Amino acid sequence: MGVGVHLMIASHSSLMLRHPSPTPPYFWLLSYLHSRLGSHFHQHQHRHHHLLRSSNHNERSILGGRMRGQRSSRLMSTLTNNSPSDDLFSDTDLDEDDPTSPHIDRWDVIGLGQAMVDFSGVVDYEFLDKLGLEKGTRKLVNHEERGKVLRAMDGCTYKAAAGGSLSNTLVALARLGSPSVGGPVLNVAMAGSVGSDPLGGFYRAKLRRASVNFLSAPVKEGTTGTVVVLTTPDAQRTMLAYQGTSSKINYDPGLASIISNTNILVVEGYLFELPDTIKNITKACKDAHSSGALVAVTASDLSCIERHYDEYWEIIGNYADIIFANSDEARALCNFSMKESPASTTRYLSHFVPLVSVTDGPSGSYIGVRGEVVYIPPSPCVPVDTCGAGDAYASGFLYGILRGVSELKDIGTLAARTAAVVVGQQGTRLRVQDAVDLADSFAFHLDNSAI
């Protein structure tokens, strides 16, 4: 990290240096976080929010489940020709004609990120070799490259979903704060870029039925981005991301007004891959801070950090109150070698960001505050699918902050338990009943004075 970056992020660190230093030193931070949020929470402590929620809480796969045969072939054809047909989707898969969101006085969490439809399939090693793909990597592809892979998958069984790391976190958070849980409802929304094609309509509808309002209008004549996820027998995932023609975030006055009425803004690291997005991310962070909101940033991907290192630090150093990263991503942000421990990277980052969360897979996780590190042991589970574990961890972490949990150890425990539930199932989304059970188990951690 260069001297310029150190000087830039030092100004943000002055926020921490103005506070007294009790033992342990993170008590002031939790007081700071809750004081920033508390006045907004009390304004709607007992208010019922009218969100667009589905009576059907089961997470259904796109197009009625797994796709193969004629419908699969038609989907591949339309995607590779870049002209999706409406008849591929049932009426319930597509968005309503009215794109407006319900009136909310103040949102609890708004996420700003990539809106991508995931196509996931299981392939063998030979499939990757034939296409010249390196196992376990994430690669940006153009329309032609995506078409080549999809044609090779034609006839295979695969699933599609309104995917993305950020959407996984937001859906889990919305379900932890849903009416079925019995506590205060959390108002959760996402802003991103989707096209006016059927994939965009599908994405918006799926999120809304999961109680996450999608705030951005579709880009006229734009195409929605997709991620092809290829899983080999060893559970390694190779991802090919196609950003589509609607990849630029449109930060208009309407979205600016909404972000100025939120408690936490979550910025997804994948956004740094999009052209000219840093300006809009900066505007969103400034608007969030000026209205008293917290800004959380997800590191998202190691290769993305390596390609856009300076852009990451421009946002993290100047605006981030919270950062989420796994151990490899944290080392990349610190310019540390692989020999450095997750605890040391957490400690280093905590000198520049008020609250740092670093996960280390089955070894547990770490929370850092002003040079002090709290270790969080992993929650016991039988791992089935680790994809989405970090997303779920972030949702539990944010839930703890929003509910006014007063101990970092407890916040980390909530996060670890949420991650363990998702790791113990097939799929990346926290199920509704699991969210209810988790919220019940969290009850003794919650500070009733918060909301």
Long-range contacts (C-beta under 8 A, 24 or more apart in sequence): 1-313, 1-334, 1-335, 5-310, 5-313, 5-317, 8-313, 8-314, 8-317, 8-318, 9-313, 9-316, 9-317, 9-318, 9-352, 10-352, 11-318, 12-317, 12-318, 12-319, 12-320, 12-352, 12-353, 13-351, 13-352, 15-354, 16-354, 16-370, 21-370, 24-372, 25-369, 25-370, 25-371, 25-372, 26-369, 26-370, 26-372, 26-374, 26-408, 29-354, 29-355, 29-369, 29-370, 30-406, 30-407, 30-408, 32-354, 33-294, 33-321, 33-354, 33-355, 33-401, 34-401, 34-404, 34-406, 34-450, 36-292, 36-293, 36-294, 37-263, 37-264, 37-292, 37-294, 37-401, 37-402, 38-404, 38-450, 39-292, 40-106, 40-263, 40-292, 41-263, 41-402, 41-404, 41-450, 41-451, 42-451, 43-105, 43-106, 44-105, 44-106, 44-184, 45-184, 45-451, 46-184, 47-105, 48-185, 49-102, 49-104, 49-185, 49-187, 50-102, 51-102, 51-104, 51-185, 51-187, 51-211, 51-213, 52-101, 52-102, 52-208, 52-211, 52-213, 53-178, 53-179, 53-211, 54-208, 54-209, 54-210, 54-211, 56-209, 57-180, 57-432, 57-433, 58-432, 59-210, 59-427, 59-429, 59-431, 61-159, 61-160, 61-161, 62-93, 62-117, 62-159, 62-160, 62-161, 62-162, 62-202, 62-206, 63-88, 63-89, 63-90, 63-93, 63-160, 64-90, 65-159, 66-157, 66-158, 66-159, 67-157, 67-158, 67-159, 67-160, 68-155, 68-156, 68-157, 68-158, 69-155, 72-154, 72-155, 72-156, 72-158, 73-154, 73-155, 76-150, 76-151, 76-153, 76-154, 79-146, 79-147, 79-150, 79-226, 80-146, 80-147, 80-150, 80-151, 81-147, 82-143, 82-223, 84-197, 84-198, 84-199, 85-198, 86-198, 88-198, 89-198, 89-201, 89-202, 92-205, 93-201, 93-202, 93-205, 93-206, 94-198, 94-201, 94-202, 94-205, 95-200, 95-201, 95-202, 95-204, 95-205, 95-208, 96-205, 96-208, 99-204, 99-217, 99-218, 101-189, 101-213, 101-214, 101-215, 102-213, 104-187, 104-189, 104-261, 105-261, 106-187, 106-261, 106-262, 106-263, 107-187, 107-188, 107-189, 107-258, 107-261, 107-262, 107-263, 108-177, 108-186, 108-187, 108-188, 108-262, 108-263, 108-264, 108-402, 109-170, 109-173, 109-186, 109-187, 109-188, 109-189, 109-262, 109-263, 109-264, 109-265, 109-266, 109-398, 109-402, 110-188, 110-189, 110-190, 110-191, 110-215, 110-258, 110-259, 110-262, 110-264, 110-265, 110-266, 111-166, 111-167, 111-169, 111-170, 111-188, 111-189, 111-190, 111-191, 111-265, 111-266, 111-267, 111-268, 112-166, 112-190, 112-191, 112-192, 112-249, 112-259, 112-265, 112-266, 112-267, 112-268, 112-271, 112-281, 112-284, 113-164, 113-165, 113-166, 113-167, 113-190, 113-192, 113-266, 113-267, 113-268, 113-270, 113-271, 114-164, 114-166, 114-192, 114-193, 114-225, 114-243, 114-247, 114-268, 114-270, 114-271, 114-273, 114-274, 115-162, 115-164, 115-167, 115-190, 115-192, 115-193, 115-194, 115-200, 115-203, 115-214, 115-216, 115-224, 115-225, 116-163, 116-164, 116-203, 116-224, 116-225, 116-226, 116-227, 116-241, 117-160, 117-161, 117-162, 117-163, 117-199, 117-202, 117-203, 117-224, 117-225, 117-226, 117-227, 118-159, 118-160, 118-161, 118-162, 118-163, 118-164, 118-226, 118-227, 118-229, 119-150, 119-153, 119-158, 119-159, 119-160, 119-226, 119-227, 119-228, 119-229, 120-158, 120-159, 120-160, 120-161, 120-228, 120-229, 120-231, 121-153, 121-156, 121-157, 121-158, 121-159, 121-228, 121-229, 121-230, 121-231, 122-157, 122-158, 122-230, 122-231, 122-232, 122-233, 123-153, 123-156, 123-230, 123-231, 123-232, 124-232, 124-233, 125-232, 125-233, 127-152, 127-230, 128-230, 128-232, 128-238, 133-230, 133-238, 133-240, 134-238, 135-232, 135-236, 135-238, 136-236, 136-237, 136-238, 137-238, 137-239, 137-303, 138-238, 138-239, 138-240, 138-241, 138-301, 138-303, 138-304, 139-239, 139-240, 139-241, 140-240, 140-241, 140-242, 140-243, 140-273, 141-240, 141-241, 141-242, 142-242, 143-242, 145-240, 145-242, 146-226, 146-228, 146-240, 146-242, 149-228, 149-230, 149-240, 150-228, 153-228, 161-206, 162-202, 162-203, 162-206, 162-207, 162-210, 163-227, 163-229, 163-428, 164-227, 164-268, 164-270, 165-268, 165-270, 165-298, 165-300, 165-388, 165-390, 165-391, 166-190, 166-266, 166-268, 166-270, 166-298, 166-391, 167-207, 167-212, 168-388, 168-391, 168-392, 168-395, 168-428, 168-429, 169-266, 169-298, 169-391, 169-392, 169-394, 169-395, 169-398, 170-207, 170-212, 170-266, 170-395, 171-207, 171-210, 171-211, 171-212, 171-429, 171-430, 172-391, 172-392, 172-395, 172-396, 172-418, 172-422, 172-429, 172-430, 172-435, 173-395, 173-398, 173-399, 174-210, 174-211, 174-212, 175-210, 175-211, 175-430, 175-431, 175-432, 175-435, 176-395, 176-396, 176-399, 176-418, 176-430, 176-435, 176-438, 176-439, 177-399, 177-402, 178-211, 178-432, 178-435, 178-436, 180-432, 180-435, 180-436, 181-435, 181-436, 181-439, 181-440, 182-439, 183-403, 183-439, 183-446, 184-451, 186-399, 186-402, 187-213, 188-212, 188-213, 189-213, 189-214, 189-215, 189-258, 190-214, 190-215, 191-215, 191-216, 191-249, 191-255, 191-258, 191-259, 192-216, 192-249, 193-219, 193-222, 193-225, 193-246, 193-247, 193-248, 193-249, 193-250, 193-274, 194-218, 194-219, 194-222, 194-224, 194-225, 194-246, 195-219, 195-221, 195-222, 195-223, 195-224, 195-244, 195-245, 195-246, 196-220, 196-221, 196-222, 197-222, 197-223, 197-224, 199-223, 199-224, 199-226, 200-224, 200-246, 210-429, 215-255, 215-258, 216-249, 216-250, 216-255, 218-246, 219-245, 219-246, 219-250, 221-245, 222-246, 235-385, 235-386, 237-387, 241-273, 243-273, 243-274, 247-274, 247-275, 248-274, 248-275, 248-276, 248-277, 249-274, 249-277, 249-280, 249-281, 250-280, 251-280, 251-283, 251-284, 255-284, 256-283, 256-284, 256-287, 259-284, 259-287, 259-288, 259-291, 259-293, 260-287, 260-288, 260-290, 260-291, 261-291, 262-288, 262-291, 262-293, 263-293, 263-294, 263-402, 264-293, 264-294, 264-295, 264-296, 264-398, 264-401, 264-402, 265-293, 265-294, 265-295, 265-296, 266-296, 266-297, 266-298, 266-394, 266-398, 267-295, 267-296, 267-297, 267-298, 267-315, 268-298, 268-300, 269-297, 269-298, 269-299, 269-300, 269-301, 269-304, 269-305, 269-312, 270-300, 270-301, 270-304, 272-304, 272-307, 272-308, 272-311, 272-312, 273-304, 273-307, 273-308, 278-311, 278-314, 278-315, 281-315, 282-314, 282-315, 282-319, 285-315, 285-318, 285-319, 286-319, 288-319, 289-319, 294-321, 294-322, 294-401, 295-319, 295-320, 295-321, 295-322, 296-320, 296-321, 296-322, 296-323, 296-324, 296-394, 296-398, 297-322, 297-323, 297-324, 298-323, 298-324, 298-325, 298-394, 299-323, 299-324, 299-325, 299-326, 299-329, 299-330, 299-332, 299-333, 300-329, 301-329, 302-328, 302-329, 302-332, 305-329, 305-332, 305-333, 306-332, 309-333, 316-352, 316-353, 317-352, 320-353, 321-353, 321-354, 321-355, 322-353, 322-354, 322-355, 322-356, 322-357, 322-397, 322-401, 323-349, 323-353, 323-355, 323-356, 323-357, 324-357, 324-359, 324-390, 324-393, 324-394, 324-397, 325-349, 325-356, 325-357, 325-358, 325-359, 326-358, 326-359, 326-360, 326-361, 326-390, 327-358, 327-359, 327-360, 327-361, 330-356, 330-358, 342-366, 343-373, 343-375, 346-373, 347-371, 347-372, 347-373, 357-393, 357-394, 357-397, 357-412, 357-415, 359-389, 359-390, 359-393, 359-419, 361-386, 361-389, 364-416, 365-393, 365-412, 365-415, 365-416, 367-408, 367-411, 367-412, 369-408, 374-408, 374-409, 374-412, 376-409, 376-412, 376-413, 376-415, 376-416, 377-416, 378-416, 378-420, 379-413, 379-416, 379-417, 379-419, 379-420, 380-420, 381-420, 381-421, 381-423, 381-424, 382-424, 383-423, 383-424, 384-423, 384-424, 384-425, 384-426, 385-422, 385-423, 385-425, 385-426, 385-427, 385-428, 386-423, 387-428, 388-422, 388-427, 388-428, 388-429, 389-419, 389-422, 389-423, 390-419, 391-422, 391-428, 392-418, 392-419, 392-421, 392-422, 392-423, 392-428, 392-430, 393-418, 393-419, 395-430, 396-438, 399-442, 400-442, 400-445, 402-450, 402-451, 403-442, 403-446, 403-447, 403-450, 403-451, 404-446, 404-447, 404-449, 404-450, 404-451, 405-445, 405-446, 405-447, 405-450, 406-447, 407-445, 410-445, 413-445, 414-438, 414-442, 414-445, 417-441, 417-442
